[in-house]
Amino acid sequence: MNTKFKIKEQYRTLDDLEKYLQAKSSYECKKMFNSWRDINIKKEYCVLVKKSALYGIKVNFIDNNYVMIEPVIPGVYLRNFATGRGFIPPIVRMLLEKGQRQLFNEVSKYFADIYN
């Protein structure tokens, strides 16, 4: 459920993306350390669109022209609980999936104005 977008030149910094998303969204949007870091992502920071402790979308650059958006669990305790081992984490992820998908679709629509 992650998507890559090529964006316009005036939105090529995380600060610009943060301002844009704050203007578009009614949710909390903030630039923060990327604690969901992926080995393929080189930048250390991301913009988090946070609906609640359960639902959030991470936006980060994968190079100078492209951003990737992907759903994340913003709450550290809940994230650790949902990524642990055993049979409970898959159940937790399944329960969260619908809300994450709705937020992901909503945030994806915001990027329609800044596609390149």
WOBELSUL-V16858 format. One record per residue. N is the residue number from 1. D_LAST is the distance of its C-alpha to the last C-alpha in Angstrom with 1 decimal. Layout:
<<N & D_LAST> <N & D_LAST>>
This chain:
<<1 & 21.0> <2 & 18.2> <3 & 14.6> <4 & 11.9> <5 & 8.2> <6 & 5.5> <7 & 4.7> <8 & 4.8> <9 & 8.0> <10 & 10.4> <11 & 10.2> <12 & 11.2> <13 & 14.7> <14 & 16.5> <15 & 18.2> <16 & 15.2> <17 & 14.1> <18 & 17.8> <19 & 18.2> <20 & 15.2> <21 & 16.7> <22 & 20.2> <23 & 19.4> <24 & 18.0> <25 & 20.5> <26 & 24.3> <27 & 24.6> <28 & 25.3> <29 & 22.3> <30 & 23.2> <31 & 22.4> <32 & 25.0> <33 & 26.2> <34 & 24.8> <35 & 28.0> <36 & 26.4> <37 & 25.4> <38 & 24.6> <39 & 25.8> <40 & 22.5> <41 & 20.7> <42 & 21.6> <43 & 20.9> <44 & 23.9> <45 & 22.3> <46 & 20.1> <47 & 19.4> <48 & 21.7> <49 & 21.5> <50 & 25.1> <51 & 26.8> <52 & 30.1> <53 & 31.8> <54 & 31.1> <55 & 27.5> <56 & 24.4> <57 & 20.9> <58 & 19.9> <59 & 16.4> <60 & 16.3> <61 & 14.5> <62 & 15.3> <63 & 14.2> <64 & 12.4> <65 & 8.8> <66 & 9.5> <67 & 11.4> <68 & 14.0> <69 & 15.7> <70 & 19.3> <71 & 22.4> <72 & 25.2> <73 & 28.6> <74 & 28.7> <75 & 32.5> <76 & 34.0> <77 & 37.2> <78 & 35.5> <79 & 33.0> <80 & 36.1> <81 & 37.9> <82 & 35.2> <83 & 34.6> <84 & 38.4> <85 & 40.7> <86 & 42.8> <87 & 42.5> <88 & 41.3> <89 & 37.7> <90 & 36.6> <91 & 38.1> <92 & 36.4> <93 & 32.9> <94 & 33.7> <95 & 34.7> <96 & 31.5> <97 & 29.2> <98 & 29.1> <99 & 28.2> <100 & 25.6> <101 & 23.9> <102 & 24.0> <103 & 22.5> <104 & 19.8> <105 & 18.9> <106 & 19.0> <107 & 16.7> <108 & 14.2> <109 & 14.1> <110 & 13.3> <111 & 9.9> <112 & 9.2> <113 & 8.9> <114 & 6.3> <115 & 3.7> <116 & 0.0>>
